[in-house]
Amino acid sequence: MRAASQASKSSRTIDPELIYTKQERIGKGSFGQGFHIESGTPVAIKIIDLDAAEDELEDIQQEINILSQLNSEYITKYYGSYIKKAKLWIVMEYCAGGSCLDLMQSGVFEEVYIATIMKELLKGLEYLHSENKLHRDIKAANVLLSSNGRVKIADFGVSGQLSQTMTIKKMNTFVGTPYWMAPEIIEQAGYDKKADIWSLGITALELANGQPPYADLSPMKALFLIPENAPPRLDGPKFSSGFKDFIKQCLQKNPENRPHASQLLRHKFILAAKSWKDLVELILRHEQYLCGLDEGDSLCSAVDFSLQLDPDDAWDFGTVRPAVPPRPANVPNVPVLARGAQSMSQSSGFDTMGRHSVRPLVGSHLNPSAPPTTPLYRQYNVGGMVGVPTSSPAARAQAPPQNVSYQQPQAQQEPVQLQQQRTPNQHYFDSGVLVDVVLRDLVREGDAPESVALLRRAFQEAEYRSPGLTRSFVELLNKHSK
Amino acid sequence: MMFGFVKKKTPLDLVKSIKEALGKLGSADSRRKANEDISKNLVSVKGILYGDGVTDPSPELVAQLSHEIYNSDVMPLLVANISKLEFEAKKDVSQIFNNLLRRQIGTRFPTAEYIAARPDVMRILLSGYENQDIALNCGMILRECIRHEVLAQQLLESPNFWKFFSYVELSTFDVASDAFATFKDLLTKHKSIVAPFLSSKYDEFFAKYTDLLNSTNYVTKRQSLKLLGELLLDRTNYAVMLKYIGNPDNLKLMMNLLRDKSRNIQFEAFHVFKAFVANPNKARPITDILVKNKEKLVAYLSSFHNDRADDETFADEKAFLIKAIQDL
């Protein structure tokens, strides 16, 4: 009894904001990026206002229950959920590569990448279906890539569980996103695992063509046409017959004729897939595309450590921090850390929302005015983390879309090398925060921002050469001032 | 391996191996191997109980297996060690328990009887709410247990029942929600045992329940208020309701919750508040409070959740309450 009350007392005081830092701009009902304060692990956080939510609490609880029972490398991992006032925090694995929909901004994918993504997705679906669970909203926006190229199925906001007693009886709820919906869902005839196979086929078409069939029509019109028309097919000489057949197998109007995920894994199109590690190339291509798009943008210049400081954006080098997460051993002072991370989110225009959000309609992600995500910086992290600096000229030369002016800034080379030189136990993160905090206070009226920037740069360089130096400097300063 | 010639472990072998391996979980050296064995064998046990997806389970094998499981007393060991098992193995334990708990021979439920004779099993399952890693697995089994009236009664009457009041307030949403789901099942599934329980433990129960209604945890507050409405408005709990709505402190609480800043809480409070007003034999202190606040109540209710126009029952009830208060 005593143990119980102790346990509950300690857990009752759990405040998610003491465990995770979050970005200010986390949107309603969509995932944004945050960090686990103690370990520095990046996480995806979704915050739901339970008082505003239309859903019954029980439905949300049921969803969370399903999430917490999933454990597969093909599915974004659930870390926990917490209550703060009337807000529910759902904390999940963060996928730095972004969604396939995001990645398609720099052009549609080549067939071999699609095969690879499909293979990984099928493994995820095989797991889900073996657990008697449906996803019900498979689409490019819900297919995420981790920084090293792993494919993960995300967003189980509408997933349903087939209970053991319901294996024959089918589900009958109208969920999903119109363009990807299987005909039997639209006709409300009851559906099962095969509905996910249809959506998978639509997603393959989406990856090949840039959008799902009927995307130029209204969702209502699509809802009408999907059950009415013959199933969509993949056309064009640039696609293999294997790919075309794969689509044909998935997109059969009678769900019984669609193969299971495990059967599709033996399809010749899937057998020709490459390793998921190659998908890093899609991430690199995208980052370079974004950087080319926003040349001179502070995010890019942050990487080349130029002195071009815009007074409003002066301390934006904070945006590069997420790539170098703090490590437990190096975190002496959580408050400073949290403050630093927060200032990062305030000052940066970096939008991770789009990466995880599931917005109902096609194209909502393709908003050209949306702020770019921290491009280059994650790229280097990729190289550093998995030890494959895949940014070989060959990889870069691959498949840039024709309409994109393709830039290869000189400055890219340098940080890559820096990253490789640094030991895994670098002190960059917390020292970087210290510098940031100290230097922010140093800006006095009349000072040219460049002078402070010079100082900052000196600290950065020193920190790169001797990790931890900044911290020692600050500690020493503290000691002397006492 | 030649298909069809693989010698499958018999139920006896499976249960024996699991039991042996459970004994080896304690030492660091043998733990990994023991866990592997347990995970593998639990999958086989599950396969016997649920079938392999192609063929249905064989009744003879199922009978043999359950016989071995009862005889070997492996169930208490499994729940006692569930926190040490691998992720999928934990889920398998839940599924195996829940299958066995549904097993019926004639009118008897042998697994329910078995667990009823070993109160430790439910006690350990309940304490699973203190460990986030196993809370949901244990909760799933617990809810399956209390589908059986005999087990529900046992839990309701055990001193452990009162632990629910702290479990449902945990701020780890998933665990607290699961605990609340079990708590709710316990109080609503077997009405004939709940009504006498609530009557005999009235003071203790509602003292603790009031704490839930005043909780700073939004989810606890909202859910417990909703459940209160369901409990009080259930016919079997009529006597309990009369006692509850005769207490002016309860009325004050509901009137305050009616003005809570959360719309959902206001709405749930309405459904308890209406019982106080609709009571034809109101106690004097209750009438006093209502009369004293007559104008304010009428004004507040007149503009209360008017956007719920499509909810006709609610609109009717509200009109009835306004009239009843005006007529006081």
Contacts between the chains, C-beta under 8 A, distances in Angstrom:
chain1	res1	chain2	res2	distance
A	1	B	159	7.6
A	1	B	163	7.3
A	3	B	127	7.7
A	3	B	130	6.7
A	4	B	127	6.9
A	4	B	130	6.0
A	4	B	163	5.0
A	4	B	166	6.2
A	4	B	167	7.8
A	5	B	166	6.1
A	7	B	130	4.1
A	8	B	130	7.6
A	8	B	166	3.7
A	8	B	167	6.6
A	8	B	169	6.7
A	8	B	170	6.0
A	11	B	170	4.7
A	11	B	171	6.3
A	11	B	172	5.8
A	11	B	175	7.7
A	12	B	166	7.7
A	12	B	169	5.8
A	12	B	170	6.2
A	12	B	171	5.7
A	12	B	217	7.6
A	13	B	171	7.2
A	14	B	170	7.9
A	14	B	171	4.4
A	14	B	172	6.3
A	15	B	171	7.7
A	50	B	218	6.4
A	50	B	219	6.8
A	50	B	222	7.7
A	50	B	264	7.8
A	51	B	218	7.3
A	51	B	262	4.7
A	51	B	263	6.3
A	51	B	264	5.6
A	57	B	177	7.7
A	57	B	219	6.6
A	57	B	222	6.7
A	57	B	223	6.3
A	58	B	181	7.8
A	61	B	173	7.8
A	61	B	174	7.7
A	61	B	177	4.0
A	61	B	178	7.7
A	61	B	181	7.0
A	64	B	173	6.6
A	64	B	174	5.1
A	64	B	177	7.0
A	65	B	136	6.3
A	65	B	174	6.8
A	65	B	177	7.5
A	65	B	178	6.9
A	68	B	136	5.9
A	68	B	174	5.4
A	69	B	91	6.2
A	69	B	136	6.8
A	71	B	87	4.8
A	71	B	88	7.0
A	80	B	132	7.5
A	80	B	172	6.5
A	80	B	174	7.1
A	81	B	172	7.2
A	81	B	173	4.0
A	81	B	174	5.3
A	82	B	171	5.8
A	82	B	172	6.4
A	82	B	173	5.9
A	83	B	171	5.1
A	83	B	173	5.1
A	83	B	176	7.5
A	83	B	217	5.9
A	83	B	218	6.2
A	83	B	219	5.4
A	84	B	171	7.8
A	85	B	218	6.0
A	86	B	218	4.4
A	86	B	262	6.0
A	88	B	173	5.9
A	88	B	219	7.9
A	89	B	173	8.0
A	164	B	50	7.4
